[in-house]
Amino acid sequence: MTGQEFKSIRKSAGLTQQALGDMAGTSRRSIAKYESGEIDLGQIEVKTAIRLANALNIPVERFGDSAP
């Protein structure tokens, strides 16, 4: 998943970066870095990917998919 796709999913879920970070136990700054591509979503910790997937209601496997 690309950072732009991640951002689109977050916005579709009606969540701010801060709200998603709070739900996933990470910071707003980390969410911003995921969205900008500064941090590759395929390389984040498994526990963080699981929390993000649960908060966004998407399969965790999406984080390992780098196809646009």
C-alpha positions as CSV (number, residue, x, y, z in Angstrom):
1,M,0.0,0.0,0.0
2,T,1.3,3.4,-0.8
3,G,1.3,6.3,1.6
4,Q,-1.3,8.1,-0.6
5,E,-3.6,5.1,-0.5
6,F,-3.1,4.9,3.3
7,K,-4.1,8.5,3.6
8,S,-7.2,8.0,1.4
9,I,-8.3,5.0,3.5
10,R,-7.8,7.1,6.7
11,K,-9.8,10.0,5.3
12,S,-12.6,7.6,4.1
13,A,-12.8,6.3,7.6
14,G,-13.4,9.9,8.8
15,L,-10.3,9.9,11.0
16,T,-7.7,12.6,11.6
17,Q,-4.0,11.7,11.8
18,Q,-4.2,12.2,15.5
19,A,-7.3,10.1,16.0
20,L,-5.8,7.2,14.0
21,G,-2.6,7.5,15.9
22,D,-4.4,7.4,19.2
23,M,-6.4,4.3,18.1
24,A,-3.3,2.5,16.9
25,G,-1.0,3.5,19.8
26,T,1.3,5.5,17.7
27,S,1.9,9.3,17.1
28,R,0.3,11.7,14.7
29,R,3.8,12.3,13.4
30,S,4.2,8.6,12.5
31,I,0.9,8.6,10.6
32,A,2.1,11.7,8.7
33,K,5.3,9.9,7.8
34,Y,3.4,6.8,6.6
35,E,1.3,9.0,4.4
36,S,4.2,11.0,3.0
37,G,6.1,7.8,2.2
38,E,8.9,8.8,4.6
39,I,8.3,5.5,6.4
40,D,7.5,2.4,4.2
41,L,4.3,0.9,5.3
42,G,5.6,-2.6,4.4
43,Q,8.4,-2.1,7.0
44,I,6.4,-1.1,10.1
45,E,6.2,-3.3,13.1
46,V,3.6,-6.1,12.9
47,K,1.9,-5.0,16.1
48,T,1.5,-1.5,14.7
49,A,0.2,-2.8,11.4
50,I,-2.4,-4.9,13.2
51,R,-3.6,-1.9,15.2
52,L,-3.8,0.3,12.2
53,A,-5.6,-2.4,10.2
54,N,-8.1,-2.8,13.0
55,A,-8.7,0.9,13.3
56,L,-9.2,1.3,9.6
57,N,-11.2,-2.0,9.2
58,I,-8.8,-3.4,6.5
59,P,-6.9,-6.6,6.3
60,V,-3.5,-6.4,7.9
61,E,-2.0,-8.0,4.7
62,R,-2.6,-4.7,2.9
63,F,0.5,-3.3,4.7
64,G,2.8,-5.8,3.0
65,D,1.4,-5.0,-0.5
66,S,3.5,-2.3,-2.1
67,A,1.6,-2.3,-5.4
68,P,-0.2,1.0,-6.0
